[in-house]
């Protein structure tokens, strides 16, 4: 029975190939647009997720606060209000996993005849753990290097490429502020951060070395920022309140007096960026879905025309014993076949378009099985939904009136 109905549906579609092709065109464009837009949107989400993963998880950044001296005010980082002792006190708080004080700036690096300007980060070994930053070759410096202010350095991939080219930098020397530093490790590649800055264009050295031999400090022990990692995402709100309370107490800030530090939730900023790309992905899919709606209306229009043209045929079928459900099934099957055929062609065109966009622009494209199934399911559903009214209209025809139709 089903085989016969499929054969009849195929014959009906083939009897007017141009009209069938034009009817399918709406579904082809709709499904192709949905697949392409979802691939672009999910690619953007993937790119942001990859960038977020390079930052580390459950992180806070403490920044030295503003200063107000002689009527002159400065913004964040303008005053040396944070110290290594503050970082050590924060590390004792409940819910805190790691704490890394930072002292950083940009300096010119020299190796032989090559030179390069990079970000120098003075910190402790906990920094690499908080950032989930691996050392791909060599080894990281230790707490004893921090205590001794050793001139050792870990360099990022970008810095390594520009100073050493294809040579292995391990065991070689670079100069920072005319001081020689021994390269003991190369950091794993991180890529760009959410600000678009190259995280691999960096050199990580012991904190005390940065304070005493590279940048200097306004007074002993001061640092520009402190990175704090919480045990979990759930613990972050409580950790934030504990940090604020502790620093206000240590800095002897009176009630009502502004904090002399800034506490930024890096995880919240990353989540905000991820939510933005998620909304963008949904918006692109919604816009493309309008094409599917237009394609469904086209199917309904053509099926209504087909019912009118085949009224006499319907009457003959009913006269020789066809039931209403047989007529309903026949026309629904035709609408579904047009929709599915258009969907398959649209899927191929959408995937080809996504690959073309990737090849031309190097944009990250993600074609997931879920998006393909959603597009296919929606297209099939639209075929049934918009084919239902013409099919019911055909099934409801009076056999005698249908036979009289010219």
N, C-alpha and C positions, 0 to 999 in steps of 0.2 A: 504493500500500500504506500509506504513512505517513498520507496524507490520510484513508483509511478508518479507520485506527486512531485518529486524532485525533477523527474524528466519533463513533466508538464511545465513546471516553473522555469526550467532552463529553456524550453522551447518558447515560452512566452517572452522571456528576456531577449532571446535571439531574434525574435520576429521583428523587433525594431531596435537594432543595435545602437544607433546614434542616440535615440532617446534614453536607452538604458545607460549608455556611457555618460551622458550629460547628467542623469539622475545620480549616478555613482560619484560624479565629480565633487559634489558637495561634501560627501562623506570622506573622499580622498583628501580634500583640502583640510577638512576639519580634523581628521585623525592625524594627518601629517603635521599640522600646526600644533596640536596638543603634544605629540611626541617630541617635536623639536623644542617647544617652549619649556616642557618639563625637563628635558635633557639639559637645557641651558640653566634653568633654575636650580636643579639638583647639583649641577656642576659648580654653581656659585656657592651653594651650601657646603659642598664637599671642600672647596678651596678655603672657605672661612673656617670650617672645622679643622682642617689641617693646620692652618695658621694658629688657631686657638690651642691646638695640642702642643705646639712648640713653646708656648708660654709657660707651661706648667699648670698645675691644678690647685685650686683653693688658696690663691695668693692674694696678699695685701701688699701695697707699697706705701711705706711711710716716707713722707717727704718733709724736709726741714721747712719750718713755717716762715711767715713774713716777719720783717723787722720794721720798727717804727722808732727812728732816732732823729732828733732835731727837726721833727716835722716831715722828714722824708720817709716814705713808706715803700717797701718792696714786696713783691709777690712770693709765691712758693719757692723755696730754695734760696731765698735772699739772706737768710740768717742761719748760722750753724747751730741749730737748736737740738740736733740729735747727736748722740754719742755712742761709742761702742758699749759703754756701760748700760745705756738704754736698751740696746739690742740684747745684751746678756740678761737683763731683768725680764724682758718680754719672753725670752726662751724658757723662763721658769713658769710661765702662766699655763693653766690648764687648757687643753685643747690646741696648744701650739706644737706643731711638728718640727719645723725648722725655722731658723732665723739667720739671715745673712746681711750684715751691714755692707754698704756699697759706697765707694768713693771713686768717681769716674770723670772722664773728660776726653777730649780728642788731642792726639799728639802725632807728630811725624815719626815714622819708623824708618830705620835705615838698615839695610843688609847689603854689604858690598857696594855695588853701583846702583842698587835698586832702593827706592824709597816709596813710602805709602803713608797716607794719613788715615788713621783708624781710631775707633773708640777704645780707650783703655779703661778696664773695669778692675778696680782693686776690691777684693772681697775675701771671703773665707770658703773653705771646701763645701760648706752647706749650700752655697749658691748653686753649684752644679746639680746637687740633688734636688733642690727646690724647683729648678728649671727643667729637670729631667734631661740634662744635657750630658751626653756621653763623650768620652774621649776615644776617638777611633784609632789613634796610634799614640804611642808614648804612654805617659801616666800623669795623673793630676798631682798638684802640689798638696801638701799636708798641713796640719795645724802647726807642726814644728817650723815649716817654712814661714807661716804667718808670724810666729813668735820671733823668728830670727830675721825677719824682713829680707828674705832671700831674693835675689834677682833671678827669678825663674818665671816663665810665661807659657800660657796655653794660647794658641792662636786659632782663630776661626778659619774656615775654608777660603773665604774671599781674601783675607789677609795673606794666607799661605800662598794662594795662587799669584797674587800681585808681587809678593816679595821673593818667592822661591821658584815660581813657575812649576816645572815638572820635577824639581829636585825634592828630596825628602828633607823637611825642615828640622826633624828631630836631632838634637845635639848641636845644632848650629846657633849662632849668636845674632841677636838684633840689638840695635841701639835705640833707646828711648831717653830723650833729654840727655844725650851724650853718655848715658849709663848703659853698659852692656847687660843684656838679659839672655839667659840660656833657654832656648825653646825645648820644653820637656814633653809637650803633647799637642796634638791637633784635635780640635773639637769637631763633633759630628755636625753635619749640615742642618741648619734650622730654617733658612729661607727668610722671607720678609715677615715682619710683624704686622699688627693691625694698622699701624701708621704708615706702612709701606717702606719702613727702613730695613736695611739688610742686617739681620742679626749675626750673620757670619763675618761681617766686617768689624771684627773685634779682637781684642787681646785681653785675656784674664790673668791678673797677677795677684800675689798676696796683698791683702789690705794694708798692712803696715808698710810694705814696700811702696805702694802708691802714695801713702800719706807722707812718708819721710823722704823719698827719693825721686818722686815724679811730680806730684801736684802740691805737696805741702798742705798744711791745715791752719785755719785761724787760731785754733788752740788745740793742744794734744787730745787725741781721742775723738775728735769731731768727724762725722761722716755726713754725706749728702742725703742718702736715703737708707732705709732698712727694708729688706724684703722679708715678709712673714708668711709662712705656710701653715694653714690650719690642718688639723687631723682629718677633717672631712668637710663636705659642703654644709652638712647640717650644723656643724660646730661653728661656722663662720660668724653668724650674728652675735653669739655669746663672746667669741674671741675678740670681735671688734669692740664691744663694750669694755672688755677687760683691758685691752690695749689703751683705749682712751683714758680710762680711769687711772691706770698705772702711770701714764706719761704726765697727766695733769698733776698727779701727786708728786712725781719725781721733779717736775719743772716748777713746782710750787705756784701753780696757777690758782688764783682766787676764784670763788664762785662768781659767775657772770663774766669772767675774763675770757677772751677768745683763746682758742688753742694756738700754740706756737708751732704747730705741725699740721700736716694734711695726711689723712688716711684714705687711700683709694683702693677700692675693691676691683682688682683686675679681672676676677672671674665674672663679676656683674657686667663689666664693660664687654667682655667676650660674649657673654650670653645675650647681651643686647644686639651685638653685631650678628649673632647667629639667628636671632628672632627676626631681624630685619631681612636677612636673606630668605628665611622661611616664608615670610609674608610675600616677598617678591616672587618666590617660586609659585606660591598659590595664586597670586595675581596673574602671572603669565599663563598659568594653566586655565584660569577662569576666562581670560580674554580669548584664548584659543578655543575654548569650549563653545563660544558663541558660533563658531563656524560649524560645529557639530549640530547645533540647533537649526541653523539655516539648512544644512544638508538634510535633516529629518523632515523639515517642512517641504523640501523639494521632493522627497520620497512620497509623502502623503499626497502632494499635488498630482504627481504622475500616476500614483495608484488609483486616485479618484478618476482620472482620465481613462485609465485602463478598465476600471469597472464600467464606465459609461460605454466604452467601445465594445466590451465583451458581454453586454447585457443579454443578448440573444444566446450566446454560448452558455451563460449561467442558467438561463431558462431551460435549455436543452438538457443540461446536466441534471437539473432538478427533476425534469420530466422523466428521465430514465432511472431515477432512484437516488441521486445524490442528496445527502442530508445537509442541513444548514451548517453543521460543524465541519463537513467536508469542504464546503465552499469557503468558510472562514479560515480553515487551516491552509487551503490552497493559496489564498491571497496573502495571508500572513507569511507563509513560507517564501513567496516571491519577494515581499518586502525585506525579509530577513536575509535572503540571498544577495539582494542588491546591496544591503547595508554591510554585510560581512565581506563581500568582494571589494567594495570600496574601502573598507577598513584595512584589509590586507595590503592593498596597493598603497594606502596612506601610511601604513606602518613602514613599508619599505622606503617610501619617499622621505618620511620623517627621520628615519635612521640615517639615510644617505645625506640628508640635509644637515643633521647634527655632526656627522663625520666631516662634511665639507667645511662647516663652521670651525671645527677643531683644526682642520688642516690649514685654513686660511689665517685664522686669528690666534691659534695656539691657546684658545680659551678652553678651560676645563669643561668637558662634557661628560655627563653620567647618564647612560641609558640603562635604566634598571628594569628588571623583569616586571616589577610592580607597576611602573608607569605604563608599560606595554599592555599588561593585563587590564589596567583601568581603562585605557583608551579603547581597547577591544571590547570590553564589557559595556562601556557607555555607548559605543557605536551600535552594538547589537541591541541594547535596550532601546535606543532611539529608533532603530528599525522596527522593532516590535510595537513600540508606543505609537509612532506615527503611521504604522501600517494597520493598526487595529481598527481605526475608524473606517477606512475604505473597505477592509475585510468584512466588518460587521454590516456595512451598507450593502455589500454584495450578497452576504448571506441572508439579509432581510428582504431581498427582492421577491415579489410575488411571481411564481413560475409562469402563470398565464400572461401577466403583463410583460414579463421578460421575453416570452416567445413572440409577442406582438411587436416588440421593439424592432425598429428598422435601423 
